[in-house]
Amino acid sequence: MHIVNTAQAAAWNGPEGANWAAQSERDDPVNGALTEALLSAAAIGPEDRVLDIGCGTGETTRLAARLAVRGRVLGVDLSALMLDHARAAATSAGLRNVEFTAGDVQVHPFPGDEFDVAISQFGIMFFADPVAAFGNVRHALRPGGRLAFVCPRGMADNAWYVAPMSALHGERDPARLPDSAMFSLADPARLTEVLGRAGFTDVRPRPVDVPMAFGADMAEAAEGFLGSGPVLAVLQQECGPSVEAAREILVEALRRYEGPDGVRIPGAHWLVTARRP
Ligand SMILES: C[S@@+](CC[C@H](N)C(=O)[O-])C[C@H]1O[C@@H](n2cnc3c(N)ncnc32)[C@H](O)[C@@H]1O
């Protein structure tokens, strides 16, 4: 497998990927409401051939496969660890029209003109060269093929990031928090330009505000955050907090988001659609 996004491959094949896989075992998915909006925008038909970019443990891949009943779905991801979960879950769901491939979407040798629609839930913000990566997705789509993905809007609008990270950094101003690749497509002008340069037309970013589900209670939510990439980076700092101190800080910071349905924190996203001419 040829990989150019090597830091991302290391992260998602390591503790961050293991944590994401553990979260995806929960009954209440982190992004349930957002996934519905994504699949509705993708308008997957029964015969469609679907590409799921950065499919992770394959939640959206499986849902797409249930829509593309006579078509097929390919999930591509950098993380062998997450793909193991994805394959096991697709098999136990009895889905026969799903395949998974380990690869870097930026350089994966897609034959070309192969898919009717490409989707992604948070798998497209981490490309080292986004124009090249989206260009490769365009090449994988047939002429007239559709792209639909979700990504976070600005950091300051995303309480699920700002609340825990401000508390851990002891920083009230979100503008002073360390930048994260997660927000690389937050600027709609930039994302429209990137997709245009990659050869897409009809680029439409629409805002979608939905809460994200971080577990049944504070203990579950804190555990999930402790294994996430941004929090792991804080823990690895020379003068960073211990795991136990960080857990206490997180519980305190997230308490206000706990309710009868569990821990729900507002998220601000772009739902982006585009088309290969
Ligand atoms: C935030 S996770 C989202 C996973 C999944 N789409 C979901 O909604 O649960 C980001 C995923 O994108 C994958 N990823 C990041 N860069 C990638 C690339 N260049 N090629 C393939 N997968 C990539 C990571 O391995 C990771 O599984």
The ligand as a MOL file (V3000), in Angstrom:
LIG
                    3D

  0  0  0     0  0            999 V3000
M  V30 BEGIN CTAB
M  V30 COUNTS 27 29 0 0 0
M  V30 BEGIN ATOM
M  V30 1 C -12.4620 10.9180 12.1970 0
M  V30 2 S -12.2530 9.3270 11.5200 0 CHG=1
M  V30 3 C -13.8180 9.0500 10.7450 0
M  V30 4 C -14.0870 7.6020 10.4750 0
M  V30 5 C -15.4710 7.2700 9.8940 0
M  V30 6 N -15.7020 7.9270 8.6300 0
M  V30 7 C -16.5680 7.5860 10.8710 0
M  V30 8 O -17.4040 8.4570 10.5930 0
M  V30 9 O -16.5970 6.9450 11.9360 0 CHG=-1
M  V30 10 C -11.2090 9.7190 10.1410 0
M  V30 11 C -10.8510 8.5010 9.3160 0
M  V30 12 O -10.2380 8.9510 8.0980 0
M  V30 13 C -9.1790 8.0720 7.7900 0
M  V30 14 N -8.2570 8.7790 6.8940 0
M  V30 15 C -7.5990 9.9400 7.1400 0
M  V30 16 N -6.8450 10.2840 6.0770 0
M  V30 17 C -7.0350 9.3190 5.1340 0
M  V30 18 C -6.5110 9.0920 3.8270 0
M  V30 19 N -5.6240 9.9240 3.2880 0
M  V30 20 N -6.9140 7.9830 3.1500 0
M  V30 21 C -7.7790 7.1000 3.7170 0
M  V30 22 N -8.3030 7.2580 4.9570 0
M  V30 23 C -7.9460 8.3530 5.6570 0
M  V30 24 C -8.5870 7.7110 9.1460 0
M  V30 25 O -7.8130 6.5220 9.0960 0
M  V30 26 C -9.8570 7.5800 9.9930 0
M  V30 27 O -10.3580 6.2620 9.9770 0
M  V30 END ATOM
M  V30 BEGIN BOND
M  V30 1 1 1 2
M  V30 2 1 2 3
M  V30 3 1 2 10
M  V30 4 1 3 4
M  V30 5 1 4 5
M  V30 6 1 5 6
M  V30 7 1 5 7
M  V30 8 2 7 8
M  V30 9 1 7 9
M  V30 10 1 10 11
M  V30 11 1 11 12
M  V30 12 1 11 26
M  V30 13 1 12 13
M  V30 14 1 13 14
M  V30 15 1 13 24
M  V30 16 1 14 15
M  V30 17 1 14 23
M  V30 18 2 15 16
M  V30 19 1 16 17
M  V30 20 1 17 18
M  V30 21 2 17 23
M  V30 22 1 18 19
M  V30 23 2 18 20
M  V30 24 1 20 21
M  V30 25 2 21 22
M  V30 26 1 22 23
M  V30 27 1 24 25
M  V30 28 1 24 26
M  V30 29 1 26 27
M  V30 END BOND
M  V30 END CTAB
M  END
